[in-house]
Amino acid sequence: MYEFIKGTVADLNPASIVVEAGGVGYFVNISLNTYSKLNGKKETKILLHQVVREDAHILYGFADKNERDLFRNLISVNGVGANTAIMMLSSLSSEEIVSAITTENVAVLKAVKGIGAKTAQRIIIDLKDKLGKISETSQILLVPNNTIRNESLSALVMLGFTKKEAEKAVSKILQEQPEATVESVIKQALKRL
């Protein structure tokens, strides 16, 4: 129903963005890859995918068409919902997902929280022939350490992890790699949790 929203970034964190357009603030769920591309911007145009459920109308946003197309392909697979697809796009880059699917690398897909062996195999079977043309580049943006910790924790809690286990994982990662970005901290935490 909605194609995109263009407006002012009212709030941005690694799991969501609020875009103000026409005096209305739209809450949109995003992946880490989209967060990396939007971080620091005051104005944005975000491509949308709307999920209508009995109890909610949920918007998912993407910085570019390739990521949205991959998201739509992923949710077309039986057993892969929108939240699982966002988790995949937050854990791996679009290129890594496409590569894992086209090379039939079940292990890479299974490394994502919520993806088991059967789901990974189903994704590969359903999407292998469709995906050969989706590719994009990722950006890495540097953020001060305490902001990295807070944004990483916020994103992990919003993705369904308990605050306690998220804090433990983030602290350990930041001790090992003090110069890590929010995106890399969350990706590593997703692999560890």
C-alpha positions in Angstrom: 0.0 0.0 0.0 2.7 2.5 0.9 5.8 2.8 -1.3 8.0 5.2 0.7 8.0 8.0 3.3 10.1 11.1 2.8 10.6 13.4 5.7 12.6 14.4 8.8 14.3 11.8 11.0 12.7 12.4 14.4 14.3 9.3 16.1 16.7 6.7 14.9 18.1 3.6 16.6 19.5 0.3 15.3 16.1 -1.4 15.1 13.7 1.4 14.2 13.2 4.9 12.9 10.6 7.5 13.3 10.1 9.6 10.2 8.0 12.8 10.5 6.2 13.6 7.3 3.2 15.9 7.0 3.1 16.4 10.7 2.8 12.7 11.4 5.5 10.5 12.9 5.7 7.1 11.3 7.4 4.3 13.4 9.2 2.0 11.0 11.1 -1.2 11.8 14.5 -1.3 10.1 17.6 -3.6 9.8 21.1 -2.8 10.9 22.2 -2.3 7.3 19.5 0.4 6.8 20.5 2.0 10.2 24.1 2.3 9.0 23.0 4.1 5.8 20.6 6.5 7.6 22.8 7.2 10.7 23.6 10.9 10.9 21.0 12.1 8.3 18.4 14.6 9.2 16.2 14.1 6.1 15.5 10.7 4.5 13.5 8.8 2.0 12.8 5.3 3.2 11.2 2.5 1.1 8.5 0.7 2.9 6.9 -2.7 3.2 3.6 -2.9 5.1 2.4 -5.9 7.0 -1.2 -5.9 8.0 -2.2 -8.3 10.8 -5.4 -8.7 12.8 -3.9 -6.7 15.7 -1.4 -4.3 14.0 -0.3 -2.5 10.9 3.5 -2.7 10.8 5.9 -0.8 8.6 9.3 -2.1 7.6 11.7 0.3 6.1 14.7 0.0 3.8 17.4 2.4 2.6 17.5 0.9 -0.9 15.4 -1.2 -3.2 17.8 -4.2 -3.2 17.4 -4.7 0.5 13.6 -4.4 0.3 13.5 -6.9 -2.6 15.5 -9.4 -0.6 13.2 -8.9 2.4 10.2 -9.6 0.2 11.8 -12.7 -1.2 12.7 -13.9 2.3 9.1 -13.5 3.7 7.7 -15.3 0.7 9.4 -18.5 2.0 7.1 -20.6 4.2 8.2 -20.3 7.8 10.0 -17.0 7.4 8.1 -14.0 8.9 8.9 -10.3 8.7 10.8 -10.3 12.1 12.9 -13.3 11.0 13.7 -11.6 7.7 14.7 -8.3 9.5 16.9 -10.4 11.9 18.6 -12.0 8.9 19.2 -8.6 7.3 20.6 -7.3 10.6 22.9 -10.3 11.1 24.2 -10.6 7.6 24.6 -8.1 4.7 22.4 -8.6 1.7 25.4 -9.8 -0.3 26.2 -12.5 2.4 22.6 -13.7 2.4 22.4 -13.9 -1.4 25.8 -15.6 -1.5 24.8 -18.2 1.1 21.6 -18.9 -0.8 23.2 -19.2 -4.2 26.1 -21.3 -2.9 23.7 -23.4 -0.8 25.6 -22.6 2.4 23.2 -23.8 5.1 25.7 -23.1 7.9 25.7 -19.3 7.3 21.9 -19.1 7.3 21.7 -21.3 10.4 24.0 -18.9 12.3 21.1 -16.4 12.4 18.9 -16.5 15.5 15.6 -18.2 14.7 16.8 -20.0 11.6 17.1 -23.8 11.9 18.4 -26.3 9.4 15.0 -27.0 7.8 14.2 -23.3 7.4 17.6 -22.6 6.0 17.2 -25.4 3.5 13.7 -24.2 2.6 15.1 -20.6 2.0 17.8 -22.1 -0.3 15.3 -24.2 -2.3 12.7 -21.5 -2.7 15.1 -18.6 -3.5 18.2 -20.0 -5.2 16.9 -19.4 -8.7 15.4 -16.0 -7.9 18.5 -14.4 -6.4 21.5 -13.7 -8.6 21.1 -10.0 -9.2 20.6 -8.5 -5.7 23.8 -6.9 -4.4 24.7 -3.8 -2.4 27.5 -2.3 -0.4 27.6 -1.7 3.3 28.8 1.3 5.2 30.5 1.3 8.5 30.1 4.4 10.6 32.0 5.3 13.7 30.1 6.3 16.9 31.4 7.1 20.4 31.7 4.1 22.7 28.9 4.8 25.2 26.5 5.5 22.4 27.6 2.2 20.7 26.8 0.3 23.9 23.4 2.0 24.4 22.3 1.7 20.8 23.5 -2.0 20.6 21.6 -2.9 23.8 18.5 -1.1 22.6 18.5 -2.9 19.3 19.1 -6.3 20.9 16.3 -5.8 23.4 13.9 -4.7 20.6 14.9 -7.9 18.7 13.7 -10.0 21.6 16.7 -10.6 23.8 16.7 -10.0 27.5 18.5 -6.9 28.7 20.8 -9.0 31.0 22.1 -11.4 28.2 22.4 -8.5 25.8 24.5 -6.4 28.2 26.8 -9.4 28.9 27.4 -10.0 25.2 27.8 -6.3 24.3 30.2 -5.7 27.2 32.4 -8.7 26.2 32.5 -7.6 22.5 33.4 -4.0 23.4 36.2 -5.3 25.7 37.6 -7.4 22.9 37.1 -4.7 20.2 36.9 -1.1 21.7 36.7 0.4 18.2 33.8 -1.7 17.0 30.8 0.0 15.3 27.2 -0.4 16.5 26.5 -2.6 13.5 29.4 -4.9 14.1 28.7 -5.2 17.9 25.1 -6.2 17.1 26.1 -8.6 14.4 28.6 -10.3 16.7 26.1 -10.3 19.6 23.4 -11.9 17.3 25.9 -14.7 16.5 26.8 -15.2 20.2 23.2 -15.1 21.7 
